[in-house]
Structures are given as structure tokens and as C-alpha cells.
Amino acid sequence: MIETIWPYLADLHAVVPNPWVGIMLVFCSILCGLVIGLEREVKNKPAGLKTVTLICVGSTAFTLASLLMASTGRSDPGRIAAQIIPGIGFLGAGAILRDRGTIIGLTTGATIWTVAAIGMLIGQGYAVAGIVLTLVVLAMLTEVRHLEHWLRKPCQLTTARIIFQPTGGKAFLHILRILDDYSISDRAWQLSRRG
């Protein structure tokens, strides 16, 4: 039984006839994009269900087009596929923003980059590898957060005294911004003025 299934775990271009292989790979790409995109959509991330699915399908379509053109002998098989990487880099960089001294969107940018790699892998005919990689990415996006919380342990509130001279500067505003960045509620601190 394994001998009959084994060829389908590798390059599907060698096993499934055209045009069925392309149709199978595009549907597999849609499925993988939907799985990761749904996780991003649930967390209200900028690159959600539609965006991630389109990136995965687009990468698969470009890879399939690259292979199709190469089969006619008119093109290098990696030429079109190689252009996916800078295009995805452009999209991923657009998702990364700097906000109040912190960088946000790194995970979204990395997800865009990885989803394009999954689409390219599927387009090359390795659908099972694309599905496995999709499950690995999904586990990383959902479960690593629990591991981070477990490793870091929740912070215990403690008492701190900050003394500063409010001589027309913006020290108080900076202190408020720091308290806000760490989500410390207004009830957890008090301001006392001297003099």
C-alpha cells in the first residue's frame, strides 16, 4: 500500500497528468492559504484571510507558469519563480511599521514571506510538503505564544517611586507613555506633587 501512495508524496508533476496536476495544486494552495489566513483573520491582523490566500495562490500560479514556459524550451524554469521573492519582500516590508518607538508587523511580514514559500513549494508539485509546512506555520502562530507566556511568566506588580523635576519639559509625558506601553492602568499609579 505504501508503494502506491509514495509517489503522491513527492513531485505530483511526475505522477498526475496535465492539466489535472495544475488544478490539484491550485486547490491545495487555496486550502493552505485559507488555513493560515483564517488564523490571521481571527487575530485581526492586516494580512488576513483574503490576502494570505491570494499570496499563496499567486505564488503557486507563478511557479506553475514558470514550469510551463520552461517545458516548451523557451525559458529558464526558475526565472519567473525567482521574481516572486522580491515581490513578496516588498509586500512583507509594507506590513512592518514603526509605532511609538516599537516595531510592529514583523510576524505579519514573516507570515507573508512563508506563505509565498508554501505556494512556490506547492507549485513545484510538492503538495504534501506544502500542507505539512502549513500545519507547522499554524502551530507556530498559535502555540508559540503559550510557550512565550510560560517562559516569561507574568510580571508581578511592584512599587516604584519616580522623582523628577517638571520644569517645563516633557518628562511627565514620557512617563505616561511608558505606563501606557506596559498597559498599567490609571488605578495602579498615583501622582503626588511636592512643594
N, C-alpha and C positions, 0 to 999 in steps of 0.2 A: 504494500500500500504506500509506503514512503517513497518508493521508486516512482510511483505515478504522480505524487504530489510534488516531489522535489523540484522538477523543472519550473513549476509555477512559483517557487520561492525565489528564483533568480530572475534573470532578464526575460521579461514577458515578450519582448520583440522576437526572441528566438523560438517561442512556443505558440503564440497566438497569431493568427493571420491578420493582415491588414484588411480592412480598416478597423476591425474589432478591437485590436490592441489599443489603438488611439482612444476609442470610445471608453474602454475599460479604464485606461489610465486617467482620463479626464474625470470620470466619475469618482475614481479613487481620490484624486486630487481635491475634488469638491468636498468629499467626505472628511478628509484630513483638515482642510481649511475650515469647515464648519465646526469641527470638534474644538480646535484651538480658538477660533473666532468666538464661539459661544462662551468660552471661559472668559475671554477678554471683554465681551459684551456684558456679562453678568457683573463684572467688576467696574463697569462704566469707564473703560479705557478708551483713548482716542481711536486706536485701531481696533475696531470691533468686528462683528460677525461678517459684514459685507466686505470690509477692507481686507481682512486676513484671508477670506475665501478667494477674493479676486487676485490677491498676490500669489496664492498657491496655484490657482488655475492658470494664471498668466505665465508663471514660471514653467509650468508643465507644457503649456501650448507653445511657448518659445523654444523649449527644448525639443519637443516633437517636430516643430518646423525646422529646426536646425538639423535633426537627424534625417528628415525627409529630403531636404535640399542636398544633404551630403550623399544620400543614396543614389541621386541622379548623377553624381560625379562632378557637379558644378560648384561645390562649396566645401569648405572645411567643416567637419561636424561640430567643432567647438566654437565656431565663430559667433553665431547668434547667441548661443548659451553663455558665452563669456561676457556678453554685454548686459546680461541680467544683473550681474554683481554690482557694477557701478550704478545702475538704475535703482536697485534696491538700497544701495548705500545712501543715495540721495533721499529716498523716502524715509529710511531709518533716521538719518540725520535731522530731517524735518520734524520728527516726533520727539527729539530731545530738546528740552528747553531749560533755560536758566531762570529760576524764580526766587527772588529774595536771597540770593547767595547760595542756593542749593540747586542741584541739577535734578530735573525730573524727566521721566520718559525713557530712561535707559533700558528698562525691561521691555517697554513697547518697541523701541528700536531694535533690541536684540531679538524680539519675537518676530518682527518683520523680516529680519535677516535670516532667521532659522526657518521660517515658513517658506521663504523663497528657495532655500536649500532643499527642503522637503519636496517642493514642487518640481525642482530640477531632478531630484532623485527618482521621483515617480515618472517624470517624462523620459528618463533613460530606460525605464522598464522595470525598475525595482520597486514595485508597488508594496510588497510586504515590508521591505526595509523602510519605506515611507510611513507606513502605518505604525510600525514599531517606534520609529523616531517621533511620530506624532504623540504616541502614548507616553514616551519619555518626557517630551516637552510639556505635555499636560500635567504629568506628575510633578515636574519641577515648578510649574506655575502655581499649582495648588498646594502641594505638600511641603515645599521648602520653607514656606512662611511659618508653618508649625515648628519645623526644626529650628528656624531662626529664633522664634519666641522661646523655645525650650532652652536653647543655648544661652541666650542673652538674659533670661529670667526677667520678670517685670522689675522695674525700678521701684525702690521704696522711697516714699517721700520723706524728706528730712528738712530740718530747719536751716536756713541760711540767712545771714544778715549782710545786706549790701549797703555800704555807706558811700555816698557820692555828693559832690558839690554841684547843685543845679544853678550854675552861673551862666544862664543863657544858652547853654549847649544843648545837645540832643541826647545826653546820656540816658535820661528817663525814657525817651522813645526807644532807644536801643534795648534797654532792659525790658520794656513791654514787648518788643518784638521777640526777644529770646524766650520770654514766658509763653508767648503765643506759639512759637515754633515747637515748644515741647508740650503743648496742649495743657498747660497748667491753668486751671480755672481761676476766675477772679476771686472766688471764696478761699482759695488756698494761699493767698498772699495779702499783705496789707502794707500800706504806705504810712509812715509816720515822719513828720517833718520836725526838725529841731530848730529852735530859735525863732 
